Amino acid sequence: MTGRPLSWSVLALAVPLAASGLLSGCADSERDDLSQWMAQQRASAQPKVPAVQPPGGFTPQAYLGSEAVSPFSEERLTRVLRSDTSAAASRLIEAEMRRPREPLEAFPLDAMAMVGLLDKGGRRVALVRVNGLLYQVSVGTRLGQNFGRVTAITENQIALREIVQDATGEWIERTATLQLQEGTGP
């Protein structure tokens, strides 16, 4: 064995050991500098805390609850709704009350069944069964006990507009339908 490969191997081990020793010495001095700087910053920092303002004065109010209408009262809501819609609603129901009744207005919608459809001269006519009797119904015919009026007839249903009272007692319009009852005969 020659001395040369041995010296390279010793040198190869010595260089990293020397470098790590030098670096560890530098790290300790940098850490000390950083610690000193942080201590100076902590000592010189003065927190700025705003002064707490005293609470404002309280002025008591007299309770007028027994004399005033509650903002959550159904009576107040009803009054507001009635004032807005009372004129339109009264016109809506007055016209219905003055006209003569038609025979199919004596029965509720759930007692009626659409059982067929006819074409009379290009005009659709639905067949409605009530109490075992068949009636021909066209657009404009009156149905049901809620002032119903047929607005459209399609292949599978009759659409109508009814006038009913809502929860506040006001008259409103709503839509209803009678579906074709398949497989039912007259």
Phi and psi in degrees as a GROMACS rama.xvg file:
@    title "Ramachandran Plot"
@    xaxis  label "Phi"
@    yaxis  label "Psi"
@TYPE xy
-100.236  163.832  THR-2
-78.8538  -19.7201  GLY-3
-66.7843  -51.9558  ARG-4
-62.0378  -30.3683  PRO-5
-68.34  -41.4126  LEU-6
-67.6279  -35.9586  SER-7
-66.0628  -39.8676  TRP-8
-69.0774  -35.869  SER-9
-69.2947  -42.0266  VAL-10
-63.0986  -40.2289  LEU-11
-63.5394  -32.5168  ALA-12
-83.1925  -32.7624  LEU-13
-72.0036  -38.7662  ALA-14
-62.6604  -50.3592  VAL-15
-63.7698  -34.9662  PRO-16
-66.4649  -41.7296  LEU-17
-65.8289  -41.5225  ALA-18
-64.1575  -41.5395  ALA-19
-67.0038  -35.7533  SER-20
-65.1736  -42.4939  GLY-21
-64.6361  -42.5967  LEU-22
-65.9748  -38.5177  LEU-23
-67.4923  -32.5658  SER-24
-67.8677  -38.2315  GLY-25
-68.8005  -38.4341  CYS-26
-63.6519  -38.8037  ALA-27
-66.0414  -39.2284  ASP-28
-70.631  -36.9533  SER-29
-66.9846  -37.7236  GLU-30
-66.1762  -39.0947  ARG-31
-64.6065  -41.8716  ASP-32
-61.7696  -43.0696  ASP-33
-64.7575  -41.2202  LEU-34
-64.5868  -40.2703  SER-35
-64.728  -43.1095  GLN-36
-62.164  -43.0483  TRP-37
-63.3637  -39.3051  MET-38
-65.2139  -39.469  ALA-39
-64.9076  -42.8128  GLN-40
-63.7487  -41.2341  GLN-41
-63.7072  -40.3562  ARG-42
-69.3499  -34.379  ALA-43
-87.2093  -16.8868  SER-44
-75.1442  128.951  ALA-45
-118.324  114.139  GLN-46
-67.5996  143.096  PRO-47
-106.498  105.036  LYS-48
-110.089  118.924  VAL-49
-70.057  148.761  PRO-50
-69.1734  143.436  ALA-51
-79.2993  128.505  VAL-52
-78.7265  141.527  GLN-53
-68.8377  150.096  PRO-54
-65.4373  149.199  PRO-55
-69.905  162.614  GLY-56
-70.5167  149.071  GLY-57
-104.51  127.198  PHE-58
-110.43  110.599  THR-59
-69.3983  145.385  PRO-60
-110.457  146.353  GLN-61
-72.5391  138.755  ALA-62
-82.2232  120.818  TYR-63
-115.381  23.3695  LEU-64
-59.1716  -34.405  GLY-65
-74.1254  -20.9023  SER-66
-97.2367  -27.1143  GLU-67
-96.392  160.059  ALA-68
-85.2205  131.988  VAL-69
-63.4089  139.611  SER-70
-67.8121  -13.9119  PRO-71
-102.195  8.63075  PHE-72
-74.2416  135.925  SER-73
-66.7393  -30.3707  GLU-74
-61.1665  -43.3009  GLU-75
-65.611  -44.4979  ARG-76
-61.6613  -42.5911  LEU-77
-63.3564  -41.9479  THR-78
-61.6574  -43.873  ARG-79
-65.2634  -45.4405  VAL-80
-64.691  -40.9518  LEU-81
-66.0381  -38.3  ARG-82
-66.9615  -32.6358  SER-83
-76.1151  -39.6521  ASP-84
-113.07  0.504043  THR-85
-64.1962  -38.7746  SER-86
-67.0212  -46.8348  ALA-87
-66.4511  -40.4955  ALA-88
-67.1199  -38.7422  ALA-89
-66.7559  -38.0854  SER-90
-65.0514  -37.5026  ARG-91
-62.6981  -45.1136  LEU-92
-84.8107  -29.7386  ILE-93
-60.0839  -43.5411  GLU-94
-62.1349  -38.0661  ALA-95
-69.2039  -35.2464  GLU-96
-73.0579  -28.6668  MET-97
-80.3734  -25.3991  ARG-98
-81.8013  155.842  ARG-99
-72.4573  149.423  PRO-100
-79.0737  148.905  ARG-101
-100.335  159.521  GLU-102
-58.6797  -37.2399  PRO-103
-77.7582  -2.34276  LEU-104
-82.3967  -6.16393  GLU-105
-82.2571  -10.8314  ALA-106
-115.983  144.262  PHE-107
-72.3269  156.959  PRO-108
-61.0603  -34.4455  LEU-109
-71.4665  -8.75773  ASP-110
-92.1302  -2.72689  ALA-111
-106.339  152.601  MET-112
-141.623  130.021  ALA-113
-79.0809  122.346  MET-114
-117.977  -6.21219  VAL-115
-172.983  179.771  GLY-116
-144.636  135.932  LEU-117
-123.015  157.696  LEU-118
-118.582  109.081  ASP-119
-108.942  97.7801  LYS-120
60.2596  41.713  GLY-121
82.6016  4.10501  GLY-122
-115.321  130.382  ARG-123
-76.9113  135.75  ARG-124
-131.635  127.455  VAL-125
-93.8116  147.92  ALA-126
-100.211  123.787  LEU-127
-119.337  131.498  VAL-128
-103.774  128.352  ARG-129
-136.925  123.15  VAL-130
52.5849  39.133  ASN-131
81.3141  -0.69517  GLY-132
-107.94  145.584  LEU-133
-98.8237  138.588  LEU-134
-126.602  144.621  TYR-135
-91.9325  129.093  GLN-136
-124.289  130.667  VAL-137
-124.057  174.922  SER-138
-61.1103  130.763  VAL-139
101.44  -15.7117  GLY-140
-67.6099  145.407  THR-141
-91.7844  133.427  ARG-142
-135.594  143.948  LEU-143
80.6714  172.982  GLY-144
-93.143  3.25444  GLN-145
-111.503  40.9578  ASN-146
53.813  42.4501  PHE-147
-74.8226  143.005  GLY-148
-135.545  127.791  ARG-149
-67.5193  127.783  VAL-150
-108.059  -25.1994  THR-151
-159.322  149.868  ALA-152
-129.233  121.624  ILE-153
-113.813  -176.769  THR-154
-65.7167  -24.756  GLU-155
-125.042  3.76971  ASN-156
-162.075  162.016  GLN-157
-113.316  124.965  ILE-158
-101.301  137.938  ALA-159
-142.625  160.699  LEU-160
-108.983  130.596  ARG-161
-117.439  157.388  GLU-162
-117.562  117.277  ILE-163
-133.093  163.967  VAL-164
-90.32  137.274  GLN-165
-88.3643  -170.629  ASP-166
-64.3067  -25.9005  ALA-167
-89.7947  -2.03322  THR-168
92.5531  4.92163  GLY-169
-86.4321  149.988  GLU-170
-86.1719  126.916  TRP-171
-133.19  161.202  ILE-172
-95.7259  145.974  GLU-173
-145.87  162.013  ARG-174
-102.088  151.713  THR-175
-144.39  163.054  ALA-176
-138.197  153.077  THR-177
-116.097  118.458  LEU-178
-85.6048  148.818  GLN-179
-64.6228  127.175  LEU-180
-96.0471  101.048  GLN-181
-77.9133  145.948  GLU-182
79.988  8.84685  GLY-183
-107.332  131.088  THR-184
-99.7908  169.454  GLY-185
